Amino acid sequence: MDRTNQHRISRAVSLLGLLMLAVAVLLAWRNVREANRAGEEALLVCGELRAVILSAPPRPRPDAPPSVPAQTGAEESGAPSETREVVELGGRAYLGLLSVPALALELPILETCTEDGLKHAPCRYSGAASRGDLVIAGHNYPAHFGALKQLSAGDEVLFLSAVGEVYAYRVESMETLEERQVEEMLGGDWDLTLFTCTVPRTNRLAVRCVRAEI
């Protein structure tokens, strides 16, 4: 191979490397922008949602259609059959507010779990607080569930439902599960599970909680 061809190949490889770097930077910038927007939106919704819940708890929607199975990525989870009580804000239905004092974290919780919904707030993946089997999924945005790994056993978690009921929990344990371990995620005698993707997104961190006295 002559030097001219070697130079061309070297130049092409360099250009390809620069292109890949530019794409990586663009994706990282987009992710940071998306995470920041999600955090700002959560702050705004929390204030409005809390005001609505505490001023006039909503009644169940008698005409609400059955919930569809929640979905995060390739998995689907069953949805409970009971009619839900929610607060409607900005075209979205919220179950209530989740508070984690140890992280100075407060977040609105959407009624159903979709890829689009997760970009705005954590979502009910399955179960219900009233039944003692609520599972909540959230992206690992810094302002959403990104700090769950900092929790310790005994930390308090609070959930304010759309009808003004307060459920208190304490962190019992934390698990790292593979992406396909859906049954393990939903299994066990846990009153509340919070989960998010790890970094990189190869596994999932599950925070297991049990009911506590208020």
N, C-alpha and C positions, 0 to 999 in steps of 0.2 A: 504494500500500500504506500503510495507516494505521500509526501508531506502535505500536498494540497488537500487530498481526501481526509487525511488525519486532522487537519485544521478544520475542515468543514464538520466532521463528526464531533470534534471537541466543542466547536461553537454551538452545534445543535444540542448537545448534552447540556451545555451551560444555559442555553435559552430555556430548555425544558425544566431545568432545576429552578431557574428564576420564576418561570410560570407557575410551577407547583408551590413555590414559596409565596407568591402573590395570592394564589387561591387559598392557601392556609391562613394567611393574614386576613384576607377578606372574610373567611368563615369565622375566624376568631372574633373579628370586629362585629360581625353580625350577631354572634352569640352573646357578646357582652352587651350590645345594644338591646337585644331582646330581653336579657336578664334585668337590665336596668329599668326598662319599660314595665316589666312585670312587677318589679318591686314598687315602683311609683304608683302603679294602678292598684296594687294591694292596699297601700296606705290610704288611698282615697276611698276605696270601697269599704274598708274596715270602719271608718268613721261613720259613713252613711248607714251601713248595715247595722251597726250597734245602735244608732239612734232609732232606726225603724223597729228593731227588736224590742228595745226597752220602752218605747213609747206606746206601741200598739202591736202586741204579738199577733201574727197572721193566723187565720184559720186554715184547716186543710182545704185543698182544692178538690171539690167533689167531682169536677169534670176532668181531672188530670188523667192523661193516658198512662198505661203501665210503663214503668221504667224499662229502657232497653238495656241489654247487657253492656256493662262498662268495658272500655277497651283502652289499653295502653300498649302500643306497639303491636305485637303479634298475639297477645293473650286477650282473652275475654273472661269476664267474671259475671256470675249470676247477680241479678238485681232483685231486691226484696219485692214482695207483691203488694205490700200495704201502700195506701195512698200517702204521699209525703206532704209534709208541711214545710213550705219554703218562703223565702223573701225574694221577690222579683225586682232586680235592679239592672238597668241598662240592657234589658233583653236577656239576662241570665238569671237562673234560679239558684239561690244559695241556701244551703242547709243551716249555716250558722257561722260562728267564729271560733277558731282554734287559737289558744294562747299557750305559749311556752315561756314562763317567766325566766327560767335560767338562761335563755337565749335572747331575752327581750324581744320575743317574736309574737306577732299577732297576725293572723291570716284569715281571709274569708275562705269558706269551703263550698265549692260548687256541688250541686245535687248529683250530677252524673259525670262520668269520666270519659273524656274524649281527648284526642291529640290537640285539637284547637283549644279546648278548655284548659288543659294543663299549661298552656302558654300564658294564661291569665291568672290562674289561682290553683292551689291544690284541689283535688276532687275526691268525692266519695267513690271508692273502688268497689266496695261491697258492704253489706250489713247496715246496721243502724245503731245509734247510741242507745236508744230505748231498749234494744234487744241485747245489748252488751257484746256486739260483734262487729263494731265499726272498723273498717279498713280505709285509710286515706292515702292516696298517692299524690306525690308532688315532684316537680322537677328539682334538680339539685342547683337551681339558681341560688346565689348567695342570700337573696331576700326571701326565698321560699324554704326549701328543705335542705339547702346546702350545708347547714350547720348542725344537722341532726347528729352527726358523728361526735359532736362535742358533749352530748348528753351523758349523764351517769345514772346508775340505778338510784331510785329515790327522788329524782327530779319530778316536779309537778307539771302536769299538762291539764288544761281546762278546755272544755268545749261548751259554748253557749249556743243552744239550739235556736232555730227560727221562732219557736214559741216561748222563748225566754227561760227554758230549763237549763240549769248549769250542771254539767257532769265533770267531776274531778277524778283525775287519774294520777298514778305515779309510775314512773318508768321502772319496769321490772328487769328487762334484759334487752340485749341487742344481738341481732343475727345478721350474717352475711349470706345471702342466698343467690343461687345461680338464676339466670333469667328465666329458665324453663321451670323452675320450682314453684309453680302457681299453687298447687295443692298445699305445699308446705307453707306458703305465704298466708293462705286462708285458713290453715289448720291451727289447732291448738286452742286452749281455753283462754283467749285473750279478750279483754273488754275493748281494747283499742290497739290498732297497729298503724304506725306511720311508716311509709317506706318511700325510698327514692333510689335513683341509680347511683352507683359508686363512680369514682373518677379514676381511670377511664370507665366508660359505660359497659363493663363486662359482667358486673354482678349488681345485686340490690341490697341496700342496707334496710333492715326492718327493725323498728323500735317497738318493742312489746310493752304494753301498759295494762295495768289492772286498776279497777275502781278504788277510789280512796274517799275518806270522809272529807266533807267540805269544812 
